[in-house]
Amino acid sequence: MNTAGPVQSEAYRAALSWLYDRIDYERTRPIGHNPFRLERVERLLHRIGAPHLKIPAVHIAGTKGKGSTAAMIDSILRHAGIRTGLFTSPHIEQFEERMRVNGNIPAPERIAELVTRLRDVLRSADADEDDRIPTFFEVTTLMAWMLFAEEQVEIAVLETGLGGRLDCTNVCRPLVTVITSIGLDHTHILGDTLEKIAAEKAGIIKPGVPVVQGQLPGQADAEVQATAERRGCRRYVCGRDFAWVDETPTAAQASRRRTQDVQIITPTQTLDRVSVPLLGRHQAHNASLAAMACELLQQSGWSRITSDSLIQGIGATQWPLRFEVLEGHPTIVLDAAHNPDSMRAVSQVLMESEWKNRRRVLVFAVSSDKDAVSMLRLILPHFDAVVLTRFLSNPRSVPVDQLTSLATQLRPGNVSNADFVHSADGPGPAIELARSLAGSDGVVVITGSIFLAAEARTLLMQMSKSS
């Protein structure tokens, strides 16, 4: 295992090529209703020794916040001395970021080896089963379980890819399940109401397994409650069974915050001055979910988890593209917000004192299956100018001229179109234009899609190394 960038060996490149030849619903929108099924993945997992039945899991679903919550839980468990496997998606720069053991990504040669062995398993399966070819995400999930088994992981922390009920992570055997949030996203697959989406997310709830739940809209809360009751599960609801309180920062901290201090209150303890290294009230909420989930693990026999590991683990969490601040002139913020709920969370952070009295420029691109109108309506009033662009790594990006038309219609009434709306073809030109528009004391916020934020981050890291 390593943490360095991959050496591009021929075997590694061939492995990635084979992986990206799978059907990839991160790049291609499924046609029709939910195309996913669990039976194929479960059969294949049994062919590799059924690791999903041997390694207990923490299973996390949600419209937003599930990646951050997963990262915090993983960090808490590692600080308790528990060997973890973390499975998340999508990756930012390297494919192998999707599967980590004790915080480390596998080396490129390990990826090539896993692919070689998995291809042999799939060939054997195809010989005696008439079924469709596994998707990119299904194959990635299988690889993660192979890696976790071989690395003797004690607990796997699993983020669902899409929905929950039919997500291929849903064959795990969880010790606790977490539902972080529910909003309107992926409506073409999960349903067009909060109740339908909640039913899909609640599909991860297993009989008798405790559920940690974020603050959900009324219809969604009722759906999760009904599912938990049917399956005999105790629910722990944020704001009712556990909570967090923002601890007032000093004047200096308030003017330039890179972390936030919160108090987390659970049924058995109060954790004071928990430093959350991710900004925004939504991240304080996620930290409370992580603490509650880990407290339940401690109560179920994982006695190595203590209040110290809870505090230290949350404080040490590293999770890029969640209001990630890159210092400079201008300051650049990267955020993976990609739906109205997450855009609202970004807007709330921008209302804090540090960001208010500076010239702010937005760089925005979005996937074609997202609610671009609602996202722009929420975020544009917080900016002095916007640069509309597209990401290059995924074909789902909305054309720049279409976004320009939307932003022109939705621009704040006190600015002219010429001063406010700009465009650029790709993240590189967009960043350069936004920097010039913001000025050395301004702020550039890059958001709208994880694909845009990831491409921009890669470019900015390369620029930093070469300067």
FIKOL-836015 format. One record per residue (C-alpha): residue in one letter; z negated, y, x. Coordinates in nm, 2 decimals. Layout:
! FIKOL-836015
+----+--------+--------+--------+
! aa !     pz !     py !     px !
+----+--------+--------+--------+
!  A !      Z !      Y !      X !
...
+----+--------+--------+--------+
! end
This chain:
! FIKOL-836015
+----+--------+--------+--------+
! aa !     pz !     py !     px !
+----+--------+--------+--------+
!  M !   0.00 !   0.00 !   0.00 !
!  N !   0.07 !   0.36 !   0.12 !
!  T !   0.07 !   0.72 !   0.01 !
!  A !   0.37 !   0.84 !   0.21 !
!  G !   0.73 !   0.89 !   0.09 !
!  P !   0.96 !   0.59 !   0.09 !
!  V !   1.17 !   0.48 !   0.38 !
!  Q !   1.52 !   0.44 !   0.23 !
!  S !   1.59 !   0.08 !   0.35 !
!  E !   1.89 !  -0.10 !   0.21 !
!  A !   1.67 !  -0.35 !   0.03 !
!  Y !   1.47 !  -0.07 !  -0.13 !
!  R !   1.79 !   0.12 !  -0.24 !
!  A !   1.93 !  -0.20 !  -0.39 !
!  A !   1.60 !  -0.27 !  -0.58 !
!  L !   1.61 !   0.08 !  -0.73 !
!  S !   1.98 !   0.04 !  -0.82 !
!  W !   1.90 !  -0.28 !  -1.00 !
!  L !   1.61 !  -0.11 !  -1.19 !
!  Y !   1.81 !   0.19 !  -1.29 !
!  D !   2.08 !  -0.04 !  -1.43 !
!  R !   1.84 !  -0.14 !  -1.70 !
!  I !   1.85 !   0.03 !  -2.04 !
!  D !   1.63 !   0.33 !  -1.99 !
!  Y !   1.50 !   0.51 !  -2.30 !
!  E !   1.36 !   0.79 !  -2.08 !
!  R !   1.72 !   0.88 !  -2.02 !
!  T !   1.90 !   0.76 !  -2.34 !
!  R !   1.77 !   0.83 !  -2.69 !
!  P !   1.75 !   0.50 !  -2.89 !
!  I !   1.98 !   0.48 !  -3.19 !
!  G !   1.82 !   0.40 !  -3.52 !
!  H !   1.46 !   0.31 !  -3.58 !
!  N !   1.21 !   0.18 !  -3.31 !
!  P !   1.41 !  -0.08 !  -3.11 !
!  F !   1.10 !  -0.22 !  -2.92 !
!  R !   0.95 !  -0.56 !  -2.95 !
!  L !   0.66 !  -0.73 !  -2.77 !
!  E !   0.76 !  -1.09 !  -2.78 !
!  R !   1.00 !  -1.07 !  -2.48 !
!  V !   0.76 !  -0.90 !  -2.25 !
!  E !   0.48 !  -1.14 !  -2.35 !
!  R !   0.69 !  -1.45 !  -2.27 !
!  L !   0.79 !  -1.31 !  -1.94 !
!  L !   0.43 !  -1.22 !  -1.85 !
!  H !   0.33 !  -1.58 !  -1.91 !
!  R !   0.61 !  -1.69 !  -1.66 !
!  I !   0.43 !  -1.48 !  -1.39 !
!  G !   0.09 !  -1.62 !  -1.46 !
!  A !  -0.02 !  -1.41 !  -1.76 !
!  P !  -0.20 !  -1.14 !  -1.55 !
!  H !  -0.23 !  -0.92 !  -1.87 !
!  L !  -0.48 !  -1.18 !  -2.00 !
!  K !  -0.68 !  -1.20 !  -1.68 !
!  I !  -0.72 !  -0.84 !  -1.58 !
!  P !  -0.92 !  -0.63 !  -1.84 !
!  A !  -0.78 !  -0.29 !  -1.92 !
!  V !  -0.84 !   0.06 !  -2.05 !
!  H !  -0.55 !   0.13 !  -2.28 !
!  I !  -0.45 !   0.49 !  -2.36 !
!  A !  -0.21 !   0.64 !  -2.62 !
!  G !  -0.15 !   0.99 !  -2.74 !
!  T !   0.10 !   1.26 !  -2.79 !
!  K !  -0.03 !   1.47 !  -2.50 !
!  G !  -0.31 !   1.42 !  -2.25 !
!  K !  -0.28 !   1.05 !  -2.20 !
!  G !  -0.16 !   1.08 !  -1.84 !
!  S !  -0.43 !   1.32 !  -1.74 !
!  T !  -0.70 !   1.11 !  -1.91 !
!  A !  -0.57 !   0.80 !  -1.74 !
!  A !  -0.59 !   0.97 !  -1.40 !
!  M !  -0.94 !   1.08 !  -1.46 !
!  I !  -1.06 !   0.74 !  -1.58 !
!  D !  -0.89 !   0.58 !  -1.27 !
!  S !  -1.06 !   0.83 !  -1.04 !
!  I !  -1.40 !   0.77 !  -1.20 !
!  L !  -1.37 !   0.39 !  -1.17 !
!  R !  -1.26 !   0.42 !  -0.80 !
!  H !  -1.56 !   0.64 !  -0.73 !
!  A !  -1.78 !   0.37 !  -0.88 !
!  G !  -1.63 !   0.12 !  -0.63 !
!  I !  -1.41 !  -0.06 !  -0.88 !
!  R !  -1.07 !  -0.17 !  -0.77 !
!  T !  -0.82 !  -0.02 !  -1.01 !
!  G !  -0.46 !  -0.04 !  -1.11 !
!  L !  -0.31 !   0.27 !  -1.27 !
!  F !   0.02 !   0.25 !  -1.47 !
!  T !   0.17 !   0.57 !  -1.59 !
!  S !   0.52 !   0.72 !  -1.67 !
!  P !   0.75 !   0.88 !  -1.59 !
!  H !   0.73 !   0.93 !  -1.21 !
!  I !   0.77 !   1.27 !  -1.05 !
!  E !   0.94 !   1.20 !  -0.72 !
!  Q !   0.92 !   0.83 !  -0.64 !
!  F !   0.96 !   0.54 !  -0.87 !
!  E !   0.66 !   0.37 !  -0.72 !
!  E !   0.43 !   0.65 !  -0.84 !
!  R !   0.42 !   0.46 !  -1.17 !
!  M !   0.20 !   0.18 !  -1.03 !
!  R !  -0.10 !   0.25 !  -0.81 !
!  V !  -0.37 !   0.03 !  -0.67 !
!  N !  -0.69 !   0.22 !  -0.58 !
!  G !  -0.50 !   0.54 !  -0.58 !
!  N !  -0.22 !   0.42 !  -0.35 !
!  I !   0.14 !   0.36 !  -0.43 !
!  P !   0.31 !   0.04 !  -0.31 !
!  A !   0.53 !   0.06 !   0.00 !
!  P !   0.91 !   0.06 !  -0.04 !
!  E !   0.94 !  -0.29 !   0.10 !
!  R !   0.68 !  -0.41 !  -0.16 !
!  I !   0.90 !  -0.27 !  -0.44 !
!  A !   1.20 !  -0.45 !  -0.30 !
!  E !   1.00 !  -0.78 !  -0.28 !
!  L !   0.87 !  -0.74 !  -0.64 !
!  V !   1.22 !  -0.68 !  -0.77 !
!  T !   1.36 !  -0.98 !  -0.59 !
!  R !   1.09 !  -1.21 !  -0.73 !
!  L !   1.12 !  -1.06 !  -1.08 !
!  R !   1.50 !  -1.11 !  -1.08 !
!  D !   1.44 !  -1.48 !  -1.02 !
!  V !   1.20 !  -1.49 !  -1.31 !
!  L !   1.45 !  -1.32 !  -1.54 !
!  R !   1.74 !  -1.55 !  -1.43 !
!  S !   1.52 !  -1.85 !  -1.52 !
!  A !   1.43 !  -1.69 !  -1.86 !
!  D !   1.79 !  -1.61 !  -1.94 !
!  A !   1.89 !  -1.97 !  -1.88 !
!  D !   1.69 !  -2.11 !  -2.17 !
!  E !   1.63 !  -1.81 !  -2.40 !
!  D !   1.89 !  -1.62 !  -2.61 !
!  D !   1.74 !  -1.27 !  -2.60 !
!  R !   1.84 !  -0.92 !  -2.49 !
!  I !   1.81 !  -0.79 !  -2.14 !
!  P !   1.47 !  -0.63 !  -2.07 !
!  T !   1.47 !  -0.25 !  -2.05 !
!  F !   1.38 !  -0.04 !  -1.75 !
!  F !   1.03 !   0.02 !  -1.89 !
!  E !   0.97 !  -0.34 !  -1.97 !
!  V !   1.08 !  -0.45 !  -1.62 !
!  T !   0.86 !  -0.17 !  -1.47 !
!  T !   0.56 !  -0.30 !  -1.67 !
!  L !   0.62 !  -0.65 !  -1.55 !
!  M !   0.63 !  -0.53 !  -1.19 !
!  A !   0.30 !  -0.34 !  -1.23 !
!  W !   0.12 !  -0.65 !  -1.37 !
!  M !   0.26 !  -0.86 !  -1.08 !
!  L !   0.13 !  -0.60 !  -0.83 !
!  F !  -0.21 !  -0.57 !  -1.00 !
!  A !  -0.26 !  -0.95 !  -0.99 !
!  E !  -0.16 !  -0.98 !  -0.63 !
!  E !  -0.38 !  -0.69 !  -0.53 !
!  Q !  -0.68 !  -0.84 !  -0.72 !
!  V !  -0.73 !  -0.54 !  -0.94 !
!  E !  -1.05 !  -0.54 !  -1.14 !
!  I !  -0.96 !  -0.30 !  -1.42 !
!  A !  -0.61 !  -0.18 !  -1.51 !
!  V !  -0.58 !   0.17 !  -1.66 !
!  L !  -0.26 !   0.17 !  -1.88 !
!  E !  -0.08 !   0.47 !  -2.03 !
!  T !   0.16 !   0.38 !  -2.31 !
!  G !   0.52 !   0.48 !  -2.26 !
!  L !   0.60 !   0.56 !  -2.62 !
!  G !   0.39 !   0.52 !  -2.93 !
!  G !   0.16 !   0.23 !  -2.90 !
!  R !   0.21 !  -0.05 !  -3.16 !
!  L !   0.53 !  -0.17 !  -3.01 !
!  D !   0.49 !  -0.03 !  -2.66 !
!  C !   0.52 !  -0.31 !  -2.41 !
!  T !   0.18 !  -0.22 !  -2.26 !
!  N !   0.03 !  -0.33 !  -2.59 !
!  V !   0.00 !  -0.69 !  -2.48 !
!  C !  -0.31 !  -0.61 !  -2.27 !
!  R !  -0.66 !  -0.71 !  -2.34 !
!  P !  -0.85 !  -0.38 !  -2.34 !
!  L !  -1.23 !  -0.32 !  -2.29 !
!  V !  -1.18 !   0.02 !  -2.46 !
!  T !  -0.89 !   0.20 !  -2.61 !
!  V !  -0.84 !   0.58 !  -2.61 !
!  I !  -0.63 !   0.79 !  -2.84 !
!  T !  -0.61 !   1.14 !  -2.69 !
!  S !  -0.42 !   1.34 !  -2.94 !
!  I !  -0.16 !   1.31 !  -3.22 !
!  G !   0.12 !   1.56 !  -3.29 !
!  L !   0.49 !   1.56 !  -3.39 !
!  D !   0.69 !   1.41 !  -3.11 !
!  H !   0.94 !   1.13 !  -3.08 !
!  T !   0.98 !   1.16 !  -3.45 !
!  H !   1.32 !   0.98 !  -3.44 !
!  I !   1.13 !   0.66 !  -3.34 !
!  L !   0.77 !   0.70 !  -3.44 !
!  G !   0.82 !   0.87 !  -3.78 !
!  D !   0.84 !   1.22 !  -3.91 !
!  T !   0.48 !   1.27 !  -4.03 !
!  L !   0.14 !   1.28 !  -3.86 !
!  E !   0.03 !   0.97 !  -4.06 !
!  K !   0.33 !   0.77 !  -3.94 !
!  I !   0.29 !   0.87 !  -3.58 !
!  A !  -0.09 !   0.80 !  -3.60 !
!  A !  -0.02 !   0.46 !  -3.74 !
!  E !   0.20 !   0.38 !  -3.43 !
!  K !  -0.06 !   0.52 !  -3.18 !
!  A !  -0.34 !   0.34 !  -3.36 !
!  G !  -0.15 !   0.02 !  -3.31 !
!  I !  -0.32 !  -0.02 !  -2.97 !
!  I !  -0.66 !  -0.07 !  -3.14 !
!  K !  -0.77 !  -0.43 !  -3.10 !
!  P !  -1.03 !  -0.62 !  -3.31 !
!  G !  -1.38 !  -0.53 !  -3.21 !
!  V !  -1.28 !  -0.31 !  -2.91 !
!  P !  -1.44 !   0.04 !  -2.92 !
!  V !  -1.21 !   0.34 !  -2.97 !
!  V !  -1.25 !   0.67 !  -2.80 !
!  Q !  -1.08 !   0.94 !  -3.00 !
!  G !  -0.99 !   1.30 !  -2.93 !
!  Q !  -1.00 !   1.57 !  -3.19 !
!  L !  -0.71 !   1.48 !  -3.43 !
!  P !  -0.55 !   1.66 !  -3.73 !
!  G !  -0.70 !   1.54 !  -4.06 !
!  Q !  -0.42 !   1.31 !  -4.17 !
!  A !  -0.40 !   1.15 !  -3.82 !
!  D !  -0.78 !   1.11 !  -3.80 !
!  A !  -0.79 !   0.93 !  -4.14 !
!  E !  -0.52 !   0.69 !  -4.02 !
!  V !  -0.70 !   0.60 !  -3.70 !
!  Q !  -1.03 !   0.57 !  -3.89 !
!  A !  -0.87 !   0.33 !  -4.14 !
!  T !  -0.72 !   0.11 !  -3.86 !
!  A !  -1.05 !   0.10 !  -3.67 !
!  E !  -1.24 !   0.00 !  -3.98 !
!  R !  -0.98 !  -0.28 !  -4.06 !
!  R !  -1.02 !  -0.42 !  -3.71 !
!  G !  -1.40 !  -0.38 !  -3.69 !
!  C !  -1.40 !  -0.12 !  -3.42 !
!  R !  -1.67 !   0.14 !  -3.35 !
!  R !  -1.51 !   0.49 !  -3.31 !
!  Y !  -1.64 !   0.75 !  -3.08 !
!  V !  -1.50 !   1.08 !  -3.18 !
!  C !  -1.49 !   1.40 !  -2.97 !
!  G !  -1.70 !   1.67 !  -3.14 !
!  R !  -1.90 !   1.42 !  -3.33 !
!  D !  -2.02 !   1.14 !  -3.10 !
!  F !  -1.96 !   1.32 !  -2.77 !
!  A !  -1.86 !   1.67 !  -2.67 !
!  W !  -1.79 !   1.92 !  -2.39 !
!  V !  -1.90 !   2.28 !  -2.35 !
!  D !  -1.73 !   2.54 !  -2.13 !
!  E !  -1.99 !   2.66 !  -1.87 !
!  T !  -1.94 !   3.04 !  -1.82 !
!  P !  -1.77 !   3.11 !  -1.49 !
!  T !  -1.88 !   3.39 !  -1.26 !
!  A !  -1.67 !   3.71 !  -1.26 !
!  A !  -1.49 !   3.60 !  -0.94 !
!  Q !  -1.41 !   3.25 !  -1.09 !
!  A !  -1.29 !   3.40 !  -1.41 !
!  S !  -1.03 !   3.62 !  -1.23 !
!  R !  -0.89 !   3.33 !  -1.02 !
!  R !  -0.98 !   2.99 !  -1.16 !
!  R !  -0.83 !   2.67 !  -1.01 !
!  T !  -1.10 !   2.45 !  -1.16 !
!  Q !  -1.32 !   2.48 !  -1.46 !
!  D !  -1.69 !   2.38 !  -1.50 !
!  V !  -1.79 !   2.20 !  -1.82 !
!  Q !  -2.09 !   2.03 !  -1.95 !
!  I !  -2.01 !   1.68 !  -2.10 !
!  I !  -2.25 !   1.54 !  -2.36 !
!  T !  -2.24 !   1.17 !  -2.44 !
!  P !  -2.46 !   0.95 !  -2.66 !
!  T !  -2.68 !   0.87 !  -2.36 !
!  Q !  -2.66 !   1.16 !  -2.11 !
!  T !  -2.57 !   1.52 !  -2.04 !
!  L !  -2.35 !   1.59 !  -1.74 !
!  D !  -2.39 !   1.94 !  -1.61 !
!  R !  -2.14 !   2.14 !  -1.40 !
!  V !  -1.87 !   1.89 !  -1.41 !
!  S !  -1.58 !   2.04 !  -1.21 !
!  V !  -1.25 !   1.97 !  -1.38 !
!  P !  -0.96 !   2.03 !  -1.14 !
!  L !  -0.71 !   2.08 !  -1.42 !
!  L !  -0.70 !   2.41 !  -1.61 !
!  G !  -0.71 !   2.46 !  -1.98 !
!  R !  -0.94 !   2.36 !  -2.27 !
!  H !  -0.72 !   2.06 !  -2.34 !
!  Q !  -0.81 !   1.92 !  -1.99 !
!  A !  -1.18 !   1.97 !  -2.06 !
!  H !  -1.12 !   1.77 !  -2.37 !
!  N !  -0.95 !   1.50 !  -2.17 !
!  A !  -1.23 !   1.49 !  -1.92 !
!  S !  -1.48 !   1.43 !  -2.21 !
!  L !  -1.26 !   1.14 !  -2.33 !
!  A !  -1.26 !   0.99 !  -1.98 !
!  A !  -1.63 !   1.02 !  -1.94 !
!  M !  -1.69 !   0.86 !  -2.28 !
!  A !  -1.46 !   0.57 !  -2.21 !
!  C !  -1.62 !   0.50 !  -1.88 !
!  E !  -1.97 !   0.52 !  -2.03 !
!  L !  -1.86 !   0.24 !  -2.27 !
!  L !  -1.74 !   0.04 !  -1.98 !
!  Q !  -2.08 !   0.09 !  -1.81 !
!  Q !  -2.25 !  -0.03 !  -2.13 !
!  S !  -2.03 !  -0.34 !  -2.14 !
!  G !  -2.14 !  -0.46 !  -1.80 !
!  W !  -1.97 !  -0.25 !  -1.54 !
!  S !  -2.30 !  -0.12 !  -1.40 !
!  R !  -2.14 !   0.03 !  -1.09 !
!  I !  -2.04 !   0.32 !  -1.31 !
!  T !  -2.31 !   0.59 !  -1.29 !
!  S !  -2.34 !   0.96 !  -1.38 !
!  D !  -2.26 !   1.04 !  -1.01 !
!  S !  -1.93 !   0.85 !  -1.03 !
!  L !  -1.84 !   1.02 !  -1.36 !
!  I !  -1.89 !   1.36 !  -1.21 !
!  Q !  -1.74 !   1.29 !  -0.87 !
!  G !  -1.44 !   1.10 !  -1.02 !
!  I !  -1.35 !   1.38 !  -1.26 !
!  G !  -1.39 !   1.63 !  -0.98 !
!  A !  -1.16 !   1.44 !  -0.75 !
!  T !  -0.88 !   1.38 !  -0.99 !
!  Q !  -0.53 !   1.47 !  -0.87 !
!  W !  -0.26 !   1.49 !  -1.13 !
!  P !   0.04 !   1.72 !  -1.06 !
!  L !   0.24 !   1.92 !  -1.31 !
!  R !  -0.06 !   2.00 !  -1.53 !
!  F !  -0.07 !   2.38 !  -1.49 !
!  E !  -0.03 !   2.31 !  -1.12 !
!  V !  -0.06 !   2.64 !  -0.94 !
!  L !   0.14 !   2.70 !  -0.61 !
!  E !   0.01 !   3.00 !  -0.44 !
!  G !   0.26 !   3.25 !  -0.30 !
!  H !   0.45 !   3.57 !  -0.38 !
!  P !   0.51 !   3.53 !  -0.66 !
!  T !   0.26 !   3.26 !  -0.78 !
!  I !   0.44 !   2.96 !  -0.93 !
!  V !   0.30 !   2.74 !  -1.20 !
!  L !   0.44 !   2.40 !  -1.29 !
!  D !   0.36 !   2.23 !  -1.62 !
!  A !   0.51 !   1.91 !  -1.78 !
!  A !   0.46 !   2.05 !  -2.14 !
!  H !   0.74 !   1.90 !  -2.35 !
!  N !   0.64 !   1.94 !  -2.72 !
!  P !   0.49 !   2.22 !  -2.93 !
!  D !   0.13 !   2.09 !  -2.89 !
!  S !   0.15 !   2.09 !  -2.51 !
!  M !   0.33 !   2.43 !  -2.51 !
!  R !   0.04 !   2.57 !  -2.72 !
!  A !  -0.20 !   2.44 !  -2.45 !
!  V !   0.00 !   2.62 !  -2.18 !
!  S !  -0.01 !   2.94 !  -2.39 !
!  Q !  -0.38 !   2.92 !  -2.42 !
!  V !  -0.43 !   2.91 !  -2.04 !
!  L !  -0.19 !   3.20 !  -2.00 !
!  M !  -0.43 !   3.41 !  -2.21 !
!  E !  -0.70 !   3.39 !  -1.94 !
!  S !  -0.77 !   3.70 !  -1.73 !
!  E !  -0.59 !   3.60 !  -1.41 !
!  W !  -0.25 !   3.58 !  -1.58 !
!  K !  -0.27 !   3.87 !  -1.82 !
!  N !  -0.18 !   4.18 !  -1.62 !
!  R !   0.10 !   4.05 !  -1.41 !
!  R !   0.47 !   4.03 !  -1.47 !
!  R !   0.54 !   3.68 !  -1.60 !
!  V !   0.88 !   3.50 !  -1.60 !
!  L !   0.94 !   3.17 !  -1.77 !
!  V !   1.18 !   2.90 !  -1.64 !
!  F !   1.26 !   2.67 !  -1.93 !
!  A !   1.46 !   2.36 !  -2.00 !
!  V !   1.41 !   2.09 !  -2.26 !
!  S !   1.53 !   1.75 !  -2.37 !
!  S !   1.77 !   1.73 !  -2.67 !
!  D !   1.52 !   1.52 !  -2.87 !
!  K !   1.25 !   1.78 !  -2.86 !
!  D !   1.16 !   2.07 !  -3.09 !
!  A !   1.30 !   2.35 !  -2.87 !
!  V !   1.28 !   2.61 !  -3.15 !
!  S !   0.90 !   2.56 !  -3.20 !
!  M !   0.84 !   2.54 !  -2.83 !
!  L !   1.02 !   2.87 !  -2.75 !
!  R !   0.86 !   3.04 !  -3.05 !
!  L !   0.52 !   2.95 !  -2.91 !
!  I !   0.58 !   3.04 !  -2.54 !
!  L !   0.82 !   3.33 !  -2.53 !
!  P !   0.57 !   3.60 !  -2.65 !
!  H !   0.37 !   3.54 !  -2.33 !
!  F !   0.65 !   3.64 !  -2.09 !
!  D !   0.84 !   3.95 !  -1.98 !
!  A !   1.16 !   3.75 !  -1.91 !
!  V !   1.29 !   3.40 !  -1.94 !
!  V !   1.54 !   3.20 !  -1.73 !
!  L !   1.71 !   2.92 !  -1.93 !
!  T !   1.83 !   2.63 !  -1.73 !
!  R !   1.89 !   2.25 !  -1.73 !
!  F !   1.75 !   1.96 !  -1.53 !
!  L !   1.99 !   1.75 !  -1.34 !
!  S !   1.83 !   1.40 !  -1.32 !
!  N !   1.86 !   1.32 !  -1.69 !
!  P !   2.15 !   1.36 !  -1.93 !
!  R !   1.93 !   1.46 !  -2.22 !
!  S !   1.89 !   1.82 !  -2.11 !
!  V !   1.99 !   2.08 !  -2.37 !
!  P !   2.29 !   2.29 !  -2.26 !
!  V !   2.20 !   2.63 !  -2.11 !
!  D !   2.42 !   2.82 !  -2.35 !
!  Q !   2.25 !   2.66 !  -2.65 !
!  L !   1.91 !   2.75 !  -2.52 !
!  T !   2.03 !   3.11 !  -2.44 !
!  S !   2.14 !   3.15 !  -2.80 !
!  L !   1.80 !   3.02 !  -2.93 !
!  A !   1.60 !   3.25 !  -2.69 !
!  T !   1.81 !   3.55 !  -2.79 !
!  Q !   1.72 !   3.49 !  -3.16 !
!  L !   1.35 !   3.43 !  -3.08 !
!  R !   1.29 !   3.70 !  -2.82 !
!  P !   0.99 !   3.94 !  -2.87 !
!  G !   1.09 !   4.24 !  -3.07 !
!  N !   0.98 !   4.49 !  -2.81 !
!  V !   1.23 !   4.39 !  -2.54 !
!  S !   1.61 !   4.41 !  -2.51 !
!  N !   1.81 !   4.10 !  -2.48 !
!  A !   1.96 !   4.21 !  -2.14 !
!  D !   1.61 !   4.26 !  -1.99 !
!  F !   1.46 !   3.94 !  -2.14 !
!  V !   1.71 !   3.65 !  -2.15 !
!  H !   1.87 !   3.51 !  -1.83 !
!  S !   2.03 !   3.18 !  -1.74 !
!  A !   2.10 !   2.97 !  -1.44 !
!  D !   2.27 !   2.64 !  -1.38 !
!  G !   2.00 !   2.41 !  -1.25 !
!  P !   1.64 !   2.44 !  -1.12 !
!  G !   1.73 !   2.58 !  -0.77 !
!  P !   1.92 !   2.89 !  -0.89 !
!  A !   1.67 !   2.93 !  -1.18 !
!  I !   1.37 !   2.94 !  -0.94 !
!  E !   1.54 !   3.20 !  -0.72 !
!  L !   1.64 !   3.42 !  -1.01 !
!  A !   1.29 !   3.39 !  -1.16 !
!  R !   1.12 !   3.49 !  -0.83 !
!  S !   1.33 !   3.80 !  -0.81 !
!  L !   1.26 !   3.89 !  -1.17 !
!  A !   0.88 !   3.84 !  -1.13 !
!  G !   0.84 !   4.03 !  -0.80 !
!  S !   0.59 !   3.95 !  -0.53 !
!  D !   0.28 !   4.00 !  -0.74 !
!  G !   0.42 !   3.83 !  -1.05 !
!  V !   0.39 !   3.48 !  -1.20 !
!  V !   0.67 !   3.22 !  -1.25 !
!  V !   0.59 !   2.94 !  -1.50 !
!  I !   0.83 !   2.64 !  -1.50 !
!  T !   0.79 !   2.42 !  -1.81 !
!  G !   0.96 !   2.26 !  -2.11 !
!  S !   1.01 !   1.92 !  -1.97 !
!  I !   0.86 !   1.69 !  -1.72 !
!  F !   1.21 !   1.64 !  -1.58 !
!  L !   1.25 !   2.01 !  -1.51 !
!  A !   0.89 !   2.04 !  -1.37 !
!  A !   0.94 !   1.74 !  -1.14 !
!  E !   1.28 !   1.86 !  -1.01 !
!  A !   1.14 !   2.21 !  -0.95 !
!  R !   0.84 !   2.06 !  -0.77 !
!  T !   1.05 !   1.86 !  -0.53 !
!  L !   1.26 !   2.17 !  -0.45 !
!  L !   0.96 !   2.38 !  -0.39 !
!  M !   0.80 !   2.12 !  -0.16 !
!  Q !   1.12 !   2.10 !   0.04 !
!  M !   1.13 !   2.48 !   0.06 !
!  S !   0.77 !   2.49 !   0.18 !
!  K !   0.83 !   2.23 !   0.45 !
!  S !   1.14 !   2.41 !   0.58 !
!  S !   0.99 !   2.76 !   0.59 !
+----+--------+--------+--------+
! end
